[in-house]
Amino acid sequence: MTDGLHDDLARLNAEAIGAIASGTPQSDDLMRRLLTASLEESPGVGEQVGPFELVELIGRGGFGEVFHARQRIPIERDVAVKILTGLDRGGSAVARFERERQVLVALRHPGIVRLLEAGITPSGHPWF
């Protein structure tokens, strides 16, 4: 990794941590919604997440699941949707997920996925 990219990632990481730790109304609301969310099962194949229909599970890890998904409106396209499923009560998984989301927003490279949209499912699972 080049020094410039490393520095940019370190700065973005610090900003994301600061935003979450600073107690802004947006981060307070997000943390409250996530920490008080029911522990219902995360969405699965055939369900809707934002404007995307989950088509197939691509992969699963300790913090989440990645699905092949399809958007039909306002345009048709295939995308990947990552859903945080390993929600811990202390919020460290949420903070890590938020950092990843912020880094993806800032990076532009053909080998790195581009963030199109993000949100929280009705059952309290963050996704992008």
C-alpha positions as CSV (number, residue, x, y, z in Angstrom):
1,M,0.0,0.0,0.0
2,T,1.4,3.4,-0.9
3,D,2.1,5.9,1.9
4,G,-0.5,8.3,0.5
5,L,-3.3,5.7,0.4
6,H,-2.3,4.5,3.9
7,D,-2.4,8.0,5.2
8,D,-5.8,8.6,3.6
9,L,-7.2,5.4,5.1
10,A,-5.8,6.2,8.6
11,R,-7.4,9.7,8.4
12,L,-10.8,8.3,7.3
13,N,-10.7,5.7,10.0
14,A,-9.9,8.3,12.6
15,E,-12.7,10.6,11.3
16,A,-15.3,7.7,11.4
17,I,-14.3,6.7,14.9
18,G,-14.5,10.4,16.0
19,A,-17.9,10.8,14.5
20,I,-19.2,7.8,16.3
21,A,-17.5,8.6,19.6
22,S,-18.4,12.3,19.5
23,G,-22.1,11.7,20.3
24,T,-23.5,13.6,17.3
25,P,-27.3,13.3,17.1
26,Q,-26.9,11.1,14.0
27,S,-24.5,8.7,15.7
28,D,-26.6,8.7,18.9
29,D,-29.7,7.9,16.9
30,L,-27.9,5.1,15.0
31,M,-26.5,3.6,18.1
32,R,-29.8,3.8,20.0
33,R,-31.6,2.1,17.1
34,L,-29.0,-0.6,16.8
35,L,-28.6,-1.4,20.4
36,T,-32.3,-1.5,21.1
37,A,-33.2,-3.4,18.0
38,S,-34.9,-6.7,18.3
39,L,-32.6,-9.7,17.6
40,E,-34.9,-10.9,14.9
41,E,-33.2,-13.0,12.2
42,S,-31.5,-11.0,9.5
43,P,-33.1,-10.7,6.1
44,G,-32.7,-13.7,3.7
45,V,-33.0,-14.7,0.1
46,G,-36.2,-13.3,-1.5
47,E,-36.5,-10.5,1.0
48,Q,-36.2,-6.8,0.3
49,V,-33.5,-4.6,1.8
50,G,-33.9,-1.0,0.8
51,P,-34.5,-1.0,-3.0
52,F,-32.8,-4.4,-3.4
53,E,-34.2,-7.9,-3.5
54,L,-31.8,-10.5,-2.0
55,V,-31.2,-13.2,-4.7
56,E,-28.4,-15.4,-3.3
57,L,-26.1,-15.6,-0.3
58,I,-22.5,-15.1,-1.5
59,G,-20.6,-15.3,1.7
60,R,-20.9,-15.2,5.5
61,G,-18.4,-14.1,8.2
62,G,-18.2,-13.2,11.8
63,F,-19.9,-9.8,11.4
64,G,-22.1,-10.2,8.4
65,E,-23.5,-11.7,5.3
66,V,-23.0,-10.7,1.6
67,F,-25.8,-11.3,-0.9
68,H,-26.1,-11.0,-4.6
69,A,-29.1,-8.7,-4.9
70,R,-31.1,-7.1,-7.7
71,Q,-32.5,-3.6,-8.0
72,R,-35.4,-3.1,-10.4
73,I,-36.5,0.5,-9.7
74,P,-35.5,3.2,-10.8
75,I,-32.9,1.2,-12.8
76,E,-32.2,-2.5,-13.2
77,R,-28.9,-3.7,-11.9
78,D,-27.2,-6.5,-10.0
79,V,-25.4,-5.5,-6.8
80,A,-23.8,-6.9,-3.7
81,V,-25.5,-6.1,-0.3
82,K,-23.6,-6.6,2.9
83,I,-25.7,-6.9,6.1
84,L,-24.3,-6.7,9.6
85,T,-25.6,-9.7,11.5
86,G,-23.0,-10.1,14.3
87,L,-24.4,-7.2,16.4
88,D,-22.6,-7.1,19.8
89,R,-24.2,-5.1,22.6
90,G,-21.2,-3.0,23.1
91,G,-21.4,-1.5,19.6
92,S,-17.8,-2.4,18.4
93,A,-19.3,-4.3,15.5
94,V,-21.4,-1.3,14.6
95,A,-18.4,1.0,14.8
96,R,-16.3,-1.3,12.6
97,F,-19.2,-1.5,10.1
98,E,-19.5,2.3,10.0
99,R,-15.8,2.7,9.5
100,E,-15.9,0.3,6.5
101,R,-18.8,2.2,5.1
102,Q,-17.1,5.6,5.4
103,V,-13.9,4.2,3.8
104,L,-15.8,2.8,0.9
105,V,-17.5,6.2,0.3
106,A,-14.2,7.9,0.0
107,L,-12.3,5.4,-2.1
108,R,-12.3,5.4,-5.9
109,H,-10.5,2.5,-7.6
110,P,-11.6,-0.1,-10.2
111,G,-10.6,-2.9,-7.8
112,I,-12.6,-1.6,-4.9
113,V,-16.4,-1.9,-4.6
114,R,-18.3,1.4,-4.9
115,L,-20.9,2.2,-2.2
116,L,-24.3,2.9,-3.8
117,E,-26.7,3.0,-0.8
118,A,-26.9,2.2,2.9
119,G,-29.5,1.9,5.6
120,I,-30.9,-0.2,8.5
121,T,-33.4,-3.0,8.1
122,P,-36.7,-2.8,10.1
123,S,-35.2,-5.4,12.4
124,G,-32.2,-3.2,13.1
125,H,-29.5,-4.7,10.9
126,P,-27.3,-2.1,9.2
127,W,-26.5,-2.8,5.5
128,F,-24.7,-1.3,2.5
